Amino acid sequence: MQEEKKIKNLLFVINPIAGDIDKEELEEEIKATCAEHQLNCSLYRTTGERDEKHIKEHIEQQNFDAVFAVGGDGTVSQVGALLIGSKTPLGIIPLGSGNGLSKDLNIPQDTEEALQLIHSHVIRNIDTIDLNGQPSIHLSDLGFNALVVQRFCEGDRRGPGAYAWIALQEYLNYVPKFYRIETDTENFEGEAFMVTIANANAFGSNAAINPNGVLNDGRFEICLIEPFPKAAGPGILLRMYTDNIDSSIYTRRISCKRATIYNIDHEVMHVDGEPVKTADEIKVNMHPKSLKVILPVPDEELG
């Protein structure tokens, strides 16, 4: 087993509205686990107001050996973005409805099991992507799914059911948009239902848009779903849920290290599940192995 630096001082960034578990009880579990293993822990609860600034100040003012994001994909992305390029690893205690990155990293979705990472883990480096200066760790896209994400974030309902209902409503009337894409390997010009910039494999819903993607290979994939008859939609969705999206005649994938996406029809976009303002020209660059993450000990490394 590769020797890892012992982590002793930990910061936990907790989203109090993520998940449906009692946060006070969870905080006590975190404190108890740290005390049991003689680790120091600090807690920061997000408020939705200037959290990034406050978290950054906590990290800069104290010598933390690791920072754990306790929440959903938004919390993970927010914390992870602050740690890119640093020596401080990101830990994840998944509490959201999707938890896409944690699933792709094989982090336990059970809270009690995930808490064991506090004291039993390995640290590995993964790639990150830069989109016009904004970091992306997991998946970002333009087109249909980005529109659904935007509508979902604007609404009051949460959970997979609410997301599925919005997706169905938007699907019935959605018209593919026109894009021009230039990369260091190949180009694309035409209409697309979705354009996904994938560092990882699957959305939080477990729909795999990039089933063979590797998080530390120094490349990202641009996954295209080209226009298709409405009747073909269920088949495409089924292929995504069975890791078989490549078998669809309506899909295409470009593996590259850099790209420029010309968003000619000004379609909406999300970055790691968070809607963002869309530029007409989106420059995408890979930063290999730029983020340290805390992962479960692989079976072959267990004694």
Residue frames as qw, qx, qy, qz and C-alpha x, y, z in Angstrom:
[[0.000, 0.886, 0.463, 0.000, 0.00, 0.00, 0.00],
 [0.359, 0.567, -0.039, 0.740, 1.27, 3.45, -0.89],
 [0.381, -0.385, -0.508, 0.670, 2.21, 5.38, 2.25],
 [0.009, -0.790, -0.370, -0.488, -0.07, 8.35, 2.82],
 [0.100, 0.338, -0.369, 0.860, 0.52, 11.46, 4.86],
 [0.232, -0.447, -0.799, 0.328, -1.32, 11.17, 8.16],
 [0.125, -0.572, -0.228, -0.778, -4.16, 13.65, 8.33],
 [0.320, -0.261, -0.691, 0.594, -4.82, 15.12, 11.78],
 [0.100, 0.411, 0.272, -0.864, -6.58, 18.46, 11.32],
 [0.153, 0.370, 0.815, 0.420, -9.84, 18.29, 9.42],
 [0.271, 0.213, 0.107, -0.933, -12.42, 20.83, 8.25],
 [0.195, 0.399, 0.890, 0.104, -15.97, 19.67, 7.54],
 [0.219, 0.092, -0.158, -0.958, -18.07, 21.93, 5.32],
 [0.148, 0.334, 0.917, -0.163, -21.66, 20.93, 6.05],
 [0.256, -0.207, -0.390, -0.860, -24.68, 21.88, 3.98],
 [0.256, 0.047, 0.726, -0.637, -27.47, 21.93, 6.60],
 [0.664, 0.317, 0.162, -0.658, -30.26, 21.53, 4.03],
 [0.461, 0.366, -0.742, -0.321, -28.76, 18.62, 2.07],
 [0.352, -0.019, -0.934, 0.064, -30.29, 15.17, 2.53],
 [0.600, -0.517, -0.270, -0.548, -32.97, 14.13, 4.98],
 [0.718, -0.225, -0.552, 0.359, -30.85, 13.20, 7.99],
 [0.414, -0.897, -0.145, 0.061, -30.51, 15.04, 11.28],
 [0.495, 0.690, -0.276, 0.449, -27.47, 17.31, 10.89],
 [0.376, -0.731, 0.414, -0.391, -26.96, 17.77, 14.63],
 [0.927, -0.210, 0.305, -0.056, -26.75, 14.00, 15.02],
 [0.830, 0.470, -0.030, 0.301, -24.37, 13.79, 12.06],
 [0.137, 0.820, -0.349, 0.433, -22.15, 16.49, 13.52],
 [0.649, -0.570, 0.434, -0.256, -21.94, 14.52, 16.76],
 [0.971, 0.101, 0.192, 0.103, -20.97, 11.42, 14.77],
 [0.575, 0.698, -0.187, 0.383, -18.23, 13.36, 13.01],
 [0.193, -0.781, 0.429, -0.411, -16.89, 14.69, 16.31],
 [0.844, -0.353, 0.368, -0.166, -17.04, 11.24, 17.91],
 [0.924, 0.317, 0.051, 0.206, -15.22, 9.58, 15.01],
 [0.371, 0.757, -0.296, 0.448, -12.49, 12.22, 15.06],
 [0.445, -0.690, 0.431, -0.375, -12.11, 11.95, 18.82],
 [0.967, -0.124, 0.214, -0.055, -11.89, 8.16, 18.64],
 [0.852, 0.312, 0.059, 0.417, -8.97, 8.41, 16.24],
 [0.480, -0.602, -0.030, 0.638, -7.39, 11.43, 17.94],
 [0.357, 0.384, 0.408, 0.747, -8.10, 13.81, 15.07],
 [0.006, -0.422, -0.271, 0.865, -8.88, 17.51, 15.34],
 [0.192, 0.506, 0.712, 0.448, -12.01, 18.69, 13.56],
 [0.101, 0.313, 0.150, -0.932, -13.63, 22.03, 12.78],
 [0.286, 0.544, 0.783, 0.092, -17.15, 22.45, 11.39],
 [0.086, 0.241, -0.126, -0.958, -18.44, 25.09, 8.99],
 [0.364, 0.526, 0.758, -0.130, -22.15, 25.21, 8.13],
 [0.174, 0.196, 0.456, 0.851, -23.00, 26.80, 4.80],
 [0.155, 0.531, 0.489, -0.675, -25.58, 29.57, 4.77],
 [0.466, 0.649, 0.538, 0.268, -25.84, 30.41, 1.08],
 [0.064, 0.996, 0.016, 0.059, -24.27, 33.80, 1.70],
 [0.168, 0.842, -0.497, 0.123, -20.60, 34.31, 0.77],
 [0.937, -0.287, 0.200, -0.017, -19.82, 30.70, 1.66],
 [0.828, 0.410, -0.082, 0.374, -16.95, 30.45, -0.81],
 [0.133, 0.766, -0.309, 0.548, -15.22, 33.46, 0.77],
 [0.608, -0.614, 0.338, -0.373, -15.71, 32.14, 4.31],
 [0.989, -0.049, 0.113, 0.079, -14.57, 28.61, 3.48],
 [0.660, 0.568, -0.178, 0.459, -11.50, 29.97, 1.74],
 [0.143, -0.769, 0.355, -0.512, -10.68, 32.08, 4.80],
 [0.852, -0.415, 0.258, -0.187, -10.99, 29.02, 7.06],
 [0.946, 0.201, 0.023, 0.253, -8.63, 27.05, 4.82],
 [0.450, 0.682, -0.216, 0.535, -6.08, 29.86, 4.59],
 [0.302, -0.747, 0.312, -0.503, -6.10, 30.68, 8.30],
 [0.745, -0.401, 0.493, -0.200, -5.71, 27.14, 9.61],
 [0.119, 0.495, -0.826, -0.243, -3.39, 24.35, 8.59],
 [0.855, 0.067, 0.309, -0.412, -5.99, 21.74, 7.65],
 [0.294, -0.305, 0.860, 0.285, -4.74, 18.40, 6.37],
 [0.041, 0.285, 0.861, 0.419, -8.03, 17.71, 4.57],
 [0.362, 0.133, 0.165, -0.908, -11.39, 19.33, 3.89],
 [0.147, 0.275, 0.948, 0.065, -14.55, 17.21, 3.76],
 [0.360, -0.064, -0.238, -0.900, -17.59, 18.35, 1.81],
 [0.132, 0.245, 0.909, -0.310, -20.70, 17.10, 3.63],
 [0.437, 0.513, 0.196, -0.712, -23.60, 17.58, 1.24],
 [0.775, 0.497, 0.388, -0.045, -24.64, 17.14, -2.38],
 [0.712, 0.354, 0.254, 0.551, -22.92, 17.80, -5.69],
 [0.102, 0.913, 0.065, 0.390, -23.13, 21.57, -5.24],
 [0.552, -0.801, 0.232, -0.006, -21.28, 21.46, -1.93],
 [0.853, -0.120, 0.337, 0.379, -18.68, 19.05, -3.32],
 [0.556, 0.609, 0.219, 0.522, -18.05, 21.26, -6.35],
 [0.128, -0.953, 0.025, -0.275, -17.84, 24.40, -4.21],
 [0.654, -0.673, 0.328, 0.109, -15.29, 22.93, -1.81],
 [0.846, 0.082, 0.355, 0.389, -13.36, 21.04, -4.47],
 [0.437, 0.806, 0.118, 0.382, -12.90, 24.17, -6.59],
 [0.254, -0.927, 0.225, -0.158, -11.13, 25.86, -3.67],
 [0.736, -0.478, 0.461, 0.133, -8.67, 22.98, -3.32],
 [0.830, 0.513, 0.109, 0.189, -7.57, 22.62, -6.95],
 [0.495, 0.691, -0.281, 0.445, -3.82, 22.97, -7.24],
 [0.354, -0.718, 0.431, -0.417, -3.27, 22.73, -3.48],
 [0.276, 0.271, -0.904, 0.181, -1.76, 19.99, -1.31],
 [0.404, -0.015, 0.626, -0.667, -4.97, 19.70, 0.69],
 [0.077, -0.130, -0.925, -0.348, -7.18, 16.75, -0.31],
 [0.546, -0.130, -0.077, -0.824, -10.95, 16.78, -0.73],
 [0.068, 0.097, 0.974, -0.193, -13.05, 14.31, 1.22],
 [0.448, -0.162, -0.368, -0.798, -16.72, 13.65, 0.49],
 [0.188, 0.209, 0.869, -0.407, -19.58, 12.61, 2.77],
 [0.138, -0.191, -0.599, -0.766, -22.41, 12.40, 0.20],
 [0.160, 0.356, 0.696, -0.602, -25.83, 13.68, 1.31],
 [0.327, 0.316, -0.188, -0.871, -27.44, 14.96, -1.89],
 [0.800, 0.304, 0.329, -0.399, -30.07, 13.46, -4.17],
 [0.758, 0.606, -0.228, -0.078, -27.52, 12.82, -6.95],
 [0.610, -0.629, 0.459, 0.145, -23.98, 12.60, -5.53],
 [0.814, 0.572, -0.091, -0.050, -22.56, 12.09, -9.01],
 [0.304, 0.722, -0.586, 0.209, -18.84, 12.59, -8.34],
 [0.458, -0.447, 0.692, -0.335, -18.81, 10.49, -5.18],
 [0.911, 0.168, 0.315, -0.206, -20.42, 7.59, -7.08],
 [0.723, 0.643, -0.239, 0.081, -17.84, 7.81, -9.86],
 [0.100, 0.667, -0.648, 0.353, -15.11, 7.77, -7.19],
 [0.691, -0.137, -0.709, 0.000, -16.67, 4.68, -5.52],
 [0.054, -0.243, 0.556, -0.793, -17.22, 6.54, -2.27],
 [0.092, -0.360, -0.915, 0.154, -19.85, 4.79, -0.10],
 [0.224, -0.473, -0.327, -0.787, -23.30, 6.35, -0.37],
 [0.639, -0.601, -0.480, 0.026, -24.18, 5.17, 3.12],
 [0.092, -0.898, 0.183, -0.390, -23.33, 7.97, 5.54],
 [0.755, -0.587, 0.290, -0.025, -21.97, 5.70, 8.26],
 [0.888, 0.104, 0.234, 0.381, -19.68, 3.94, 5.79],
 [0.423, 0.766, 0.016, 0.484, -18.56, 7.22, 4.23],
 [0.374, -0.884, 0.191, -0.205, -17.59, 8.53, 7.68],
 [0.900, -0.287, 0.204, 0.257, -15.00, 5.74, 7.91],
 [0.646, 0.588, 0.030, 0.486, -12.99, 7.60, 5.27],
 [0.228, -0.939, 0.152, -0.209, -12.08, 10.08, 7.99],
 [0.499, -0.665, 0.556, -0.007, -9.54, 7.60, 9.37],
 [0.656, -0.059, 0.713, 0.240, -9.22, 4.83, 6.75],
 [0.550, 0.799, 0.131, -0.205, -8.45, 5.97, 3.20],
 [0.645, -0.009, 0.319, 0.695, -5.98, 6.55, 0.42],
 [0.128, 0.812, 0.033, -0.568, -5.28, 9.87, -1.29],
 [0.602, 0.232, 0.572, 0.506, -5.17, 10.03, -5.07],
 [0.023, 0.438, -0.149, -0.886, -4.97, 12.81, -7.68],
 [0.478, 0.557, 0.672, 0.091, -7.70, 13.40, -10.26],
 [0.271, 0.234, 0.353, 0.864, -8.00, 15.74, -13.23],
 [0.138, 0.692, 0.456, -0.542, -10.05, 18.92, -13.29],
 [0.390, 0.510, 0.506, 0.576, -11.36, 21.01, -16.17],
 [0.084, -0.451, -0.146, 0.877, -11.41, 24.77, -16.66],
 [0.264, 0.632, 0.642, 0.345, -14.33, 26.35, -18.56],
 [0.102, 0.779, 0.125, 0.606, -13.69, 30.05, -19.20],
 [0.058, 0.495, -0.497, 0.710, -11.94, 30.25, -15.84],
 [0.706, -0.336, 0.244, -0.573, -14.55, 28.27, -13.91],
 [0.032, -0.327, 0.944, -0.035, -13.44, 24.87, -12.58],
 [0.857, -0.018, -0.132, -0.497, -15.39, 21.70, -13.29],
 [0.295, -0.430, 0.841, -0.142, -14.63, 18.44, -11.51],
 [0.551, 0.157, 0.799, -0.182, -17.41, 16.14, -12.67],
 [0.337, 0.425, 0.715, 0.441, -19.78, 16.84, -15.60],
 [0.140, 0.524, 0.109, -0.833, -20.92, 20.04, -17.29],
 [0.360, 0.310, 0.768, 0.429, -23.15, 20.46, -20.29],
 [0.245, 0.261, -0.105, -0.928, -25.13, 22.61, -22.66],
 [0.368, -0.068, -0.733, -0.568, -28.51, 21.84, -24.15],
 [0.630, -0.413, -0.497, -0.431, -31.41, 19.79, -22.89],
 [0.684, -0.356, -0.549, 0.322, -30.03, 18.54, -19.58],
 [0.282, 0.009, -0.239, 0.929, -28.67, 21.99, -18.70],
 [0.341, -0.348, -0.240, -0.840, -32.14, 23.41, -19.27],
 [0.718, -0.431, -0.525, -0.153, -33.66, 20.78, -16.97],
 [0.577, -0.187, -0.446, 0.658, -31.03, 21.55, -14.30],
 [0.032, 0.182, -0.045, 0.982, -31.87, 25.25, -14.56],
 [0.548, -0.406, -0.355, -0.639, -35.61, 24.63, -14.21],
 [0.744, -0.331, -0.559, 0.158, -34.98, 22.26, -11.31],
 [0.436, -0.084, -0.362, 0.819, -32.84, 24.80, -9.46],
 [0.167, -0.254, -0.087, -0.949, -35.47, 27.49, -10.01],
 [0.627, -0.396, -0.505, -0.441, -38.24, 25.30, -8.57],
 [0.464, -0.569, 0.406, -0.544, -39.21, 24.50, -5.00],
 [0.971, -0.122, 0.104, -0.180, -39.40, 20.71, -5.28],
 [0.014, -0.655, 0.754, 0.050, -36.36, 18.47, -4.85],
 [0.670, -0.101, 0.725, -0.125, -35.56, 14.84, -5.45],
 [0.225, -0.079, 0.827, 0.509, -35.46, 12.49, -8.48],
 [0.254, 0.599, 0.759, -0.020, -39.22, 12.67, -9.00],
 [0.108, 0.877, 0.133, -0.450, -39.22, 16.43, -9.41],
 [0.137, -0.536, 0.587, 0.591, -36.27, 16.25, -11.79],
 [0.276, 0.158, 0.893, 0.317, -37.94, 13.55, -13.90],
 [0.241, 0.750, 0.586, -0.189, -41.18, 15.54, -14.14],
 [0.057, 0.831, -0.154, -0.532, -39.34, 18.67, -15.36],
 [0.227, -0.318, 0.770, 0.504, -37.35, 16.57, -17.84],
 [0.320, 0.417, 0.839, 0.141, -40.53, 15.10, -19.30],
 [0.194, 0.862, 0.337, -0.325, -42.16, 18.50, -19.68],
 [0.013, -0.768, 0.369, 0.523, -39.13, 20.05, -21.38],
 [0.388, -0.131, 0.833, 0.371, -38.50, 16.99, -23.58],
 [0.456, 0.581, 0.673, -0.048, -41.83, 17.24, -25.37],
 [0.320, 0.929, 0.178, -0.050, -41.04, 20.64, -26.88],
 [0.429, -0.686, 0.358, 0.466, -37.24, 20.81, -26.86],
 [0.704, 0.709, -0.016, 0.030, -35.54, 21.74, -30.14],
 [0.818, -0.157, 0.085, 0.547, -31.83, 20.82, -30.61],
 [0.007, -0.956, 0.084, 0.280, -29.44, 23.77, -30.86],
 [0.749, 0.599, -0.127, 0.254, -26.52, 24.52, -33.20],
 [0.569, -0.737, 0.272, 0.242, -22.90, 24.28, -32.01],
 [0.673, 0.628, -0.345, 0.180, -19.43, 24.49, -33.48],
 [0.756, -0.608, 0.234, 0.066, -16.74, 22.64, -31.57],
 [0.572, 0.668, -0.440, 0.185, -12.99, 22.76, -32.20],
 [0.801, -0.558, 0.216, 0.028, -10.64, 20.46, -30.28],
 [0.116, -0.703, 0.663, 0.229, -7.02, 19.32, -30.45],
 [0.433, -0.070, 0.889, 0.133, -8.17, 16.01, -31.95],
 [0.136, 0.379, 0.769, 0.496, -11.25, 16.62, -34.15],
 [0.178, 0.070, 0.080, -0.978, -14.04, 19.11, -34.82],
 [0.114, 0.494, 0.862, -0.005, -17.84, 19.11, -34.93],
 [0.176, 0.130, -0.035, -0.975, -20.38, 21.45, -36.44],
 [0.353, -0.282, -0.751, -0.481, -24.11, 20.91, -36.33],
 [0.584, -0.491, -0.010, -0.646, -27.15, 20.53, -34.13],
 [0.367, 0.067, -0.871, 0.320, -27.09, 18.62, -30.85],
 [0.589, -0.615, -0.448, -0.275, -29.67, 17.67, -28.25],
 [0.629, -0.766, 0.081, 0.099, -26.96, 17.76, -25.56],
 [0.568, 0.595, -0.415, 0.389, -23.25, 18.60, -25.39],
 [0.760, -0.650, -0.007, -0.002, -21.66, 17.17, -22.24],
 [0.309, 0.705, -0.551, 0.323, -18.12, 18.03, -21.12],
 [0.914, -0.361, -0.119, -0.143, -17.24, 14.92, -19.15],
 [0.032, 0.659, -0.702, 0.267, -14.38, 14.46, -16.73],
 [0.403, -0.161, 0.835, -0.338, -16.15, 11.46, -15.19],
 [0.048, 0.085, 0.958, 0.268, -18.79, 8.88, -16.13],
 [0.173, -0.537, -0.794, -0.226, -22.35, 9.33, -14.97],
 [0.259, -0.548, -0.019, -0.795, -24.85, 11.90, -13.80],
 [0.240, -0.241, 0.696, -0.632, -26.09, 11.66, -10.22],
 [0.801, 0.088, 0.103, -0.583, -29.13, 9.80, -11.54],
 [0.655, -0.214, 0.713, 0.135, -26.72, 6.96, -12.55],
 [0.723, 0.663, 0.188, -0.047, -27.26, 7.69, -16.25],
 [0.621, -0.388, 0.387, 0.560, -23.81, 7.06, -17.80],
 [0.464, 0.861, 0.005, -0.210, -23.07, 9.58, -20.53],
 [0.351, 0.743, -0.566, 0.063, -19.36, 8.67, -20.60],
 [0.938, -0.318, 0.015, -0.138, -19.11, 5.09, -19.31],
 [0.894, 0.104, -0.099, 0.425, -15.43, 4.61, -20.20],
 [0.098, 0.880, -0.174, 0.432, -14.20, 7.96, -18.90],
 [0.759, -0.185, -0.385, 0.491, -11.21, 7.97, -16.55],
 [0.250, -0.953, -0.170, 0.001, -10.81, 10.70, -13.94],
 [0.420, -0.777, 0.332, 0.332, -7.01, 10.83, -14.05],
 [0.785, 0.221, 0.435, 0.381, -6.02, 10.12, -17.67],
 [0.259, -0.403, 0.208, 0.853, -5.26, 13.74, -18.59],
 [0.069, -0.165, -0.628, -0.757, -8.15, 13.90, -21.06],
 [0.412, 0.301, 0.523, -0.682, -11.82, 14.85, -21.05],
 [0.219, 0.283, 0.846, 0.395, -14.61, 13.81, -23.37],
 [0.364, 0.211, -0.006, -0.907, -17.14, 15.90, -25.23],
 [0.226, 0.235, 0.945, 0.006, -20.21, 13.67, -25.45],
 [0.311, 0.144, -0.238, -0.909, -22.74, 14.60, -28.10],
 [0.386, 0.391, 0.826, -0.126, -26.31, 13.43, -28.46],
 [0.014, 0.055, -0.466, -0.883, -27.33, 14.46, -31.95],
 [0.566, 0.083, 0.050, -0.819, -30.93, 15.13, -33.03],
 [0.012, -0.040, -0.997, -0.065, -33.20, 12.08, -32.89],
 [0.437, -0.408, -0.537, -0.595, -36.89, 11.25, -33.32],
 [0.461, -0.470, 0.347, -0.668, -38.87, 11.74, -30.11],
 [0.950, -0.117, -0.101, -0.272, -39.78, 8.05, -30.18],
 [0.762, 0.299, -0.464, 0.339, -36.07, 7.15, -29.89],
 [0.162, -0.705, 0.368, -0.584, -35.69, 8.97, -26.57],
 [0.834, -0.422, 0.225, -0.276, -36.62, 6.06, -24.26],
 [0.957, 0.176, -0.079, 0.218, -34.11, 3.80, -26.02],
 [0.390, 0.635, -0.333, 0.577, -31.32, 6.35, -25.62],
 [0.446, -0.641, 0.332, -0.529, -32.17, 6.76, -21.95],
 [0.972, -0.194, 0.084, -0.099, -32.16, 2.98, -21.44],
 [0.800, 0.385, -0.224, 0.402, -28.71, 2.75, -23.00],
 [0.049, 0.696, -0.378, 0.609, -27.44, 5.41, -20.58],
 [0.665, -0.499, 0.333, -0.446, -28.75, 3.44, -17.61],
 [0.984, -0.040, 0.168, 0.037, -27.14, 0.23, -18.88],
 [0.391, -0.647, 0.463, 0.463, -23.70, 1.73, -19.67],
 [0.590, 0.228, 0.683, 0.366, -24.42, 1.18, -23.34],
 [0.236, 0.828, 0.144, -0.488, -24.82, 4.71, -24.72],
 [0.105, -0.520, 0.617, 0.582, -22.11, 4.11, -27.34],
 [0.332, 0.202, 0.890, 0.238, -24.39, 1.66, -29.16],
 [0.315, 0.771, 0.435, -0.343, -26.79, 4.47, -30.12],
 [0.554, 0.416, 0.383, 0.612, -26.48, 5.86, -33.65],
 [0.012, -0.922, -0.220, -0.319, -27.31, 9.30, -32.26],
 [0.554, -0.803, 0.111, 0.192, -24.25, 9.63, -30.02],
 [0.672, 0.573, -0.203, 0.422, -20.69, 10.74, -30.63],
 [0.635, -0.731, 0.005, 0.250, -17.70, 11.25, -28.36],
 [0.499, 0.733, -0.250, 0.389, -14.58, 13.39, -28.79],
 [0.771, -0.518, -0.105, 0.356, -11.65, 12.71, -26.44],
 [0.415, 0.724, -0.055, 0.548, -9.35, 15.71, -26.11],
 [0.546, -0.260, -0.374, 0.703, -7.20, 17.93, -23.89],
 [0.004, 0.395, 0.122, -0.910, -8.57, 21.30, -24.96],
 [0.205, 0.530, 0.747, 0.345, -11.56, 22.59, -26.87],
 [0.127, 0.168, 0.072, -0.975, -13.49, 25.67, -27.87],
 [0.149, 0.513, 0.845, 0.035, -17.27, 25.41, -28.00],
 [0.090, -0.047, -0.178, -0.979, -19.10, 28.09, -29.98],
 [0.139, 0.445, 0.807, -0.363, -22.55, 28.35, -28.42],
 [0.058, 0.149, 0.460, 0.873, -24.16, 29.83, -31.49],
 [0.355, -0.551, -0.585, -0.478, -27.79, 29.51, -30.34],
 [0.146, -0.469, 0.397, -0.775, -26.97, 30.83, -26.82],
 [0.752, -0.321, -0.542, -0.194, -28.16, 27.68, -25.09],
 [0.546, -0.744, 0.232, -0.308, -28.12, 27.40, -21.28],
 [0.607, 0.364, -0.650, 0.277, -25.28, 25.66, -19.44],
 [0.712, -0.676, 0.084, -0.170, -24.53, 24.09, -16.08],
 [0.387, 0.556, -0.670, 0.304, -21.18, 23.34, -14.43],
 [0.234, 0.047, -0.887, 0.395, -21.18, 20.40, -12.03],
 [0.194, -0.546, -0.814, 0.047, -24.93, 20.71, -11.60],
 [0.110, -0.662, -0.309, 0.674, -25.02, 24.48, -11.03],
 [0.453, 0.782, 0.365, 0.224, -26.51, 26.76, -13.73],
 [0.426, -0.436, 0.111, 0.785, -24.07, 29.41, -14.96],
 [0.348, 0.794, -0.016, -0.499, -24.18, 32.38, -17.29],
 [0.821, 0.242, 0.436, 0.278, -23.46, 31.23, -20.81],
 [0.089, -0.651, 0.358, 0.663, -20.79, 32.75, -23.01],
 [0.726, 0.589, -0.104, -0.341, -20.90, 32.66, -26.80],
 [0.649, 0.497, -0.559, 0.137, -17.46, 31.05, -26.79],
 [0.786, -0.561, 0.209, -0.153, -16.49, 28.49, -24.14],
 [0.433, 0.604, -0.655, 0.137, -12.82, 27.59, -23.85],
 [0.920, -0.354, 0.052, -0.159, -12.23, 24.22, -22.17],
 [0.355, 0.637, -0.649, 0.218, -8.82, 23.18, -20.81],
 [0.901, -0.260, -0.345, 0.031, -7.64, 20.13, -18.93],
 [0.122, -0.750, 0.541, -0.360, -5.58, 20.36, -15.72],
 [0.786, 0.050, -0.616, -0.009, -4.16, 16.86, -15.17],
 [0.697, -0.271, -0.563, 0.352, -4.14, 15.42, -11.63],
 [0.104, 0.485, -0.149, 0.856, -4.74, 18.84, -10.11],
 [0.579, -0.491, 0.125, -0.639, -7.03, 17.81, -7.24],
 [0.163, 0.177, -0.929, 0.282, -6.24, 15.42, -4.41],
 [0.701, -0.295, -0.180, -0.624, -9.18, 13.32, -3.22],
 [0.322, -0.295, 0.815, -0.381, -9.75, 10.99, -0.28],
 [0.711, 0.115, -0.502, -0.479, -10.89, 7.55, -1.45],
 [0.905, -0.310, 0.198, -0.214, -11.71, 4.15, 0.07],
 [0.278, -0.533, 0.781, 0.172, -8.78, 1.77, 0.44],
 [0.680, 0.292, -0.509, -0.439, -8.88, -0.60, -2.57],
 [0.952, -0.224, 0.052, -0.204, -9.52, -4.24, -1.75],
 [0.866, 0.292, -0.261, 0.309, -6.09, -5.28, -2.97],
 [0.225, 0.566, -0.427, 0.668, -4.47, -2.90, -0.47],
 [0.681, -0.549, 0.129, -0.466, -6.39, -4.20, 2.53],
 [0.021, 0.449, -0.870, 0.201, -4.42, -6.41, 4.85]]
